Amino acid sequence: MSAAPHDIRDPWVGSTLAETYRIVRAIGEGGMGAVYEAEHTRLPRRFAIKVLRADYLKTGQWVERFRREAEISSQLRHPNIVEVVDYNHAGDGRPYIVMEFLQGEDLADRLTRGPLPRGEALRLLREVAGGLSVAHGRGVVHRDLKPQNIFLAQGDDGERRAKILDFGIAKLMANAGALTSENIVLGTPWYISPEQVLGQRERVDARSDLFSLAVIAYQLLLGQAPFASDSVAATLHQVAYEAPPTPRQVDSAFPEGAETVLLRALAKDQDERYDDAKHFVDALGAALEGRAPSVVTSAEPPSQVPTAPREDPIPPG
């Protein structure tokens, strides 16, 4: 593939990093920096390179978080997690992450064209759950799972495969570390868990990602998000304290068993949720397909509104 013309508005385009990666063009923005397409200078292979924003260099916390994203992602080898192959620093000191180059679109862009067919939605959810289970098995919680961080990659066989992106605010369950503050909400309001909204950092675990996956499942299957308001503060309040519309209130034909599964995964109390993303999606798929679930589900939907909130919601920092 030949290099794209040099873009005089972006000094990175046309440059070469470590005598190995020739920047071809800008292709998007990640959580912490710009993303570029690059060619390998000695091999016929393309990569995606994410470069930390220059203004984040002033804060060591962001540099460390960026480095940690590279380190964590490089160890999570799974077909449904984007592969990280290198990490280095450019001449100006800005760190960059080299990833596999993916062609396709993220789930958020796909949803702008309408809902996915139920079978396709279930397949996508199973793929994401598989990637999450591997991450959780390694003690890693994503903490910002959302449609923008699920990429629908076009394979050589023409099939699309879900890839989880951006472990930039991931948490190691065994060691929360000092990269977050109890007074800062990390994540995207429409998809983060109640314990994240309430600033209960010590309670964030794999079941927090499962809540986010359940929000995505609700949106995929019902065509709307369970929590949505005109303001961030109101959305955070809904996530922490208010029950979402039940699936059958949105769609009266939605299977009752699948409603029970979704509401369990969306429980405010994480102890009432499933303990594994694959268990949740397996139970959801069985209910939607009219099969007996392989995982026992609760007979009644869990309580959705905590009777005594532990803490007040914390606005995003």
N, C-alpha and C positions, 0 to 999 in steps of 0.2 A: 504493500500500500504506500503510495507516495504521500509526502507530507503536505499538509494544507498550507496555503499561503500565510505568510507571517502577518499576524494581527498587531498593528502598531499600537492598539489600545491596551494590549495585554503583553507585558514584557516576557511573560513566561512562554507564550506561544512562539515556537521556533528555537527555543533554547534547549540545551541538552544537560541532563542531570547525571552526574557521576560517569560521564562518557558512555552512558548506557541507554538512557531513556530520552528520546527526542520528542519534545512536546509538540503535538500536532494541532490540537484545538481545545478550547474550553467546552465541557459538556454538561456542567451543572454546578450546583452548590451543595456541599454536605453540611452536616451539623456544625463543623468547626472550620471549614475552609472550602476553597474552590476545587473542583474535580476536572481533570484534563484527560484527554486521550493521548497516549504516547506510543511511539514505535521503539522497539528494541533496535539498537544500532548494529547489532551483529547477528541477530536471529529474526526470522520472519514471524514476529509475534507482537501483538498489541497488548497494552496494559492501561488500566485506569490509575491515575495518580492524584491523590488528595493532598493538597498543600495547606498547612495551617495558615489562617488569616494573620496578616502582619501585626494587627493591633493586639492579637492574643499573645504575641511574644513577650509583651510587657508583664504578663502574669504567669508565674511559674506553674500555677495550678492548671492552666489550660495546656501548657506544653506537656506536663506530666500526664494529663488526661489523654492527650493525643497519642503520646508514646504508649500508654497503656492500651488504647484501642488497638494499636498495631500488635502489641505483644499478645493480647488476649485472642484477637481474631486469628493470628497466625497459628495458634494452637488448637483452634476449633475446626478440625478437618471434617467436613460433612458436605454432601452435594447440595444441601439447602442453606449453606452459610457461605457468603462471599469469601474467596480465598485471598489471603494476604501473603505476598511473596517477598516483600522487602520493606525496610525502613531506613531512612538516612536523613541527612541535612543538606540543604542547598547552600550555595555560596554565601547567601545573605543570612545564613543561620536558621532559616525556617525549616522545620522538619516536614517530611513528606512520607506518605504511605503508598506503596505500590501494590495494586490489587489486580486480580484477573479482570479483563475487559469484558463487560456484559453488553449484549445488544437486546433491546426490548424497551420496556417502560416500567415505572413503578406502579404499584397497585392503586395509589391515589389517582394517577392519570387515567388508569383503566376505568376506574369507577365514574369518572366524569362522563363516560359514554353509556352509563346505565349499569344495572346489576349484572352479575355473572350468572349463567345457568347454574342450577343447584349442584349438578354433578361436578362442574368445573370448580365451583366454590369449595365443595368438600375436598376435592383433590388438592387444591391449593392449601386449605387448612391442614390437611394431613402432612403435607410437605413442610409447612412452617412448624407444626408440632414436632416433627422429627428433628428438625434443626434445633429447636428449643430444648428438647429432651437431652440432646448431646451437650449443649451448653450448660444446662442445669446439672447434668451428671459430672461436669468438670467444675462445678461450684460457681458458675457465672450466671448472673441475672442481667438481662438486657436493660430493663428499666425504661426503655423508650420505644417499645414495639408499636408501630402504627403503619398505615398503608404506605406512607412515604419511605419507610424502611423495609418494605418488602418489594423486591424487584422481580419482575416477571421476565426471566432471561430466555431469549430465543436460542434453542439448541440447534446443532447441525442437522438433527433429524426433523426439525420443524416444530417440535414440541416445546412448550413453555414450561420452565421450572422455576419455582419460587426460591429466591435467595434472600436470606436475612442480611441486612446491611447495618452498619453504624453501631458498633459497640462502644461508642465514645463515652457514654455515661454508665457503662456496665459496672456492676458491683460484684466483687468476689465475696460469696456468702460467708466464707471462713474468716474474712478480714475486710471489714468495711473501709478501713483506711481513713485518711484525713482529707480526701478530695471533695467531700461534700459538707455542707453545713446543715444543721437541723433547721435553720431558718430559711432554707432555699428549697423550692419544689423543682425537682428535675424531671423532665418528661413533657409530654404534650397533653394539655388539660382534657381533651376529649377521650384520651385513651389510657391515662395513668390510673393506678389503683387507688382506692380510698386511703390506704396506709401511706401512700406517697403524698397525697393531698394533705393529710394530717401531719406530715413531717415526722412520721414514726419510722425513722431510718432503720432502727434495729429490727423492725418487723418485716422489712422488704426482703422477699425471698422468691423462689420459683413461682409461687402461687400469685405473686404480683404480676409477673409476665402472663400467667394464665388468664388473669382478669383482662389484661389488654387484648389477648387473643380472643377472648369471649366478646369483647366490644367489637372487634373486627368481624367475628363470625356473625354477630347480630346485624351489623351493617351489610355484610355480603348477602345474607339470607332474607333480610327484610327491607333493604333499600334505604334505611335511615339509621343514624347513630342513636344509641340508647340515651346518651347524654349530650345535649346540645342547647346552647343558649346564646343570646346576643352578646354576652360579656364573658370574659375569662372567669371573673369572680363567681358569677352565677353558675357557670359550668362546673367549677370546682365544688361548689356547694351541692350541686346535684350528685356528683360522683361520690361525695362523702356521706350525704345524708338522705338523698331522695331515691325512691324506687323508680326504675325506668318503666316505660309502658311495657306491659307484658307482650310477648310476641303475638299472642292471639288477639290482643287489642289492636295491634297493627294489621294483622292478617288473620282473619277468623278461620281460615283453612289451614293454618300452620299446625302441624301435629302436636298434640298435647304433650306427648312424651318428650319431644324435642324442646318444647317450651320449658319443661322441668329441668332438662339438662342445661339449657342456656342460663336460666335463672340461678341454678346452683353455681355455675362458673362465675356469675356476676354478683355473688354474695358479698355484702359489705365486710363481713367477718371472714378473713382468709381461711380460718379453720373449717368453714363450711364449704369451701370450694374443693374441687378435685385436687389431688396432690401431684398430678402429672399431666402435662399438656396432651400427650398421646391418649391417655385414658379419657380425657374430656372429649377430644375429637372423635375417638372411637365410639363413645356413647352417643354423641350427637349424630354421627353418621348412621348408627344402628337405628336410632329413633326416627330419623328422616326417611330411612329406607324400609321401615316397618319390620326390622329384625329385633330380636332380643339382644339387649346390650351385653357385652362381655364384661362390663364393669358395673357393679351395683350402684345405682343412683338412689338418692333420698326419695322417699315416697311423696313428700310434699316440697314445694319450692321453699328455700330457706328464707328467713326474715331478711328483708332488704334494707331496712332502716334501723340503725343502731339506736337502742333506747336511751343510752347515756353516752354521748360522744366523749371520747377521751381528751381530745384537744380541739382547739379551734382551727379551721382551715388556714393555711398560710399562703398568702398571695405569692405569685412567682417572683423570684428575685431577679 
